Amino acid sequence: MFAIDRDGKEHNLQFAAENDWITDLASFYAEKASSVYIEAIEGSDILQIKHDDLLHLYVNYHKIDHNFRVIIEQKYVELQNRVLQNISSTAEERYLSFLNQYPGLSKRLPGTQIASYIGVSPEFLSKIRKEIAHRP
């Protein structure tokens, strides 16, 4: 999931790896056009449901309501941790956290997307990777 600022710069907000999901809840619940983009960069299963249909499922199938609530709560905690990390961690710490959270993605994503996610330039990400690689 990413946004593009007025200068055309991409800002990666979130990744979804295997057995994960991603959605723009703000757009879904407001029933308005999204301000972010979601792009599948590998083969993916895309699910689509109308707002009223999901609300119907929530009301009539409590297990679905419970499962979605748990998923959304987990994503909220994940995003809360990411915000705290962005304001209190070094770029290297953010990169190491990215590697921990998405262990397989670092080899499958372009450096530009990882750099955008951790809030650094691709050149600075390259420097971080070199420094980590040369440590004993």
Contacts in CASP RR format, 6 or more apart in sequence:
PFRMAT RR
TARGET T0000
AUTHOR 0000-0000-0000
METHOD contacts of the structure
MODEL  1
MFAIDRDGKEHNLQFAAENDWITDLASFYAEKASSVYIEAIEGSDILQIK
HDDLLHLYVNYHKIDHNFRVIIEQKYVELQNRVLQNISSTAEERYLSFLN
QYPGLSKRLPGTQIASYIGVSPEFLSKIRKEIAHRP
1 12 0 8 1.000
1 13 0 8 1.000
1 14 0 8 1.000
1 15 0 8 1.000
1 16 0 8 1.000
1 22 0 8 1.000
1 24 0 8 1.000
1 36 0 8 1.000
1 37 0 8 1.000
1 38 0 8 1.000
2 10 0 8 1.000
2 11 0 8 1.000
2 12 0 8 1.000
2 13 0 8 1.000
2 36 0 8 1.000
2 37 0 8 1.000
2 39 0 8 1.000
2 116 0 8 1.000
3 10 0 8 1.000
3 11 0 8 1.000
3 13 0 8 1.000
3 35 0 8 1.000
3 36 0 8 1.000
3 37 0 8 1.000
4 10 0 8 1.000
4 11 0 8 1.000
4 37 0 8 1.000
5 11 0 8 1.000
10 112 0 8 1.000
10 113 0 8 1.000
10 116 0 8 1.000
11 116 0 8 1.000
12 113 0 8 1.000
12 114 0 8 1.000
12 116 0 8 1.000
12 117 0 8 1.000
13 36 0 8 1.000
13 117 0 8 1.000
14 22 0 8 1.000
14 79 0 8 1.000
15 22 0 8 1.000
15 102 0 8 1.000
15 105 0 8 1.000
15 109 0 8 1.000
15 117 0 8 1.000
16 22 0 8 1.000
17 102 0 8 1.000
17 104 0 8 1.000
17 105 0 8 1.000
21 47 0 8 1.000
21 71 0 8 1.000
22 38 0 8 1.000
23 38 0 8 1.000
24 34 0 8 1.000
24 35 0 8 1.000
24 36 0 8 1.000
24 38 0 8 1.000
25 72 0 8 1.000
26 34 0 8 1.000
26 35 0 8 1.000
27 33 0 8 1.000
27 34 0 8 1.000
27 35 0 8 1.000
27 36 0 8 1.000
28 51 0 8 1.000
28 54 0 8 1.000
29 51 0 8 1.000
31 51 0 8 1.000
40 46 0 8 1.000
41 108 0 8 1.000
41 109 0 8 1.000
42 108 0 8 1.000
49 57 0 8 1.000
54 68 0 8 1.000
57 64 0 8 1.000
57 65 0 8 1.000
58 64 0 8 1.000
58 65 0 8 1.000
58 68 0 8 1.000
59 65 0 8 1.000
85 93 0 8 1.000
85 94 0 8 1.000
85 97 0 8 1.000
86 94 0 8 1.000
86 119 0 8 1.000
89 97 0 8 1.000
91 118 0 8 1.000
91 119 0 8 1.000
91 120 0 8 1.000
91 124 0 8 1.000
91 125 0 8 1.000
91 128 0 8 1.000
92 128 0 8 1.000
92 131 0 8 1.000
92 132 0 8 1.000
94 118 0 8 1.000
94 119 0 8 1.000
94 120 0 8 1.000
95 114 0 8 1.000
95 118 0 8 1.000
95 125 0 8 1.000
95 128 0 8 1.000
95 129 0 8 1.000
95 132 0 8 1.000
96 132 0 8 1.000
98 105 0 8 1.000
98 106 0 8 1.000
98 114 0 8 1.000
98 117 0 8 1.000
98 118 0 8 1.000
99 106 0 8 1.000
105 114 0 8 1.000
106 114 0 8 1.000
111 122 0 8 1.000
111 125 0 8 1.000
112 122 0 8 1.000
114 125 0 8 1.000
115 121 0 8 1.000
115 122 0 8 1.000
115 124 0 8 1.000
115 125 0 8 1.000
118 125 0 8 1.000
120 128 0 8 1.000
END
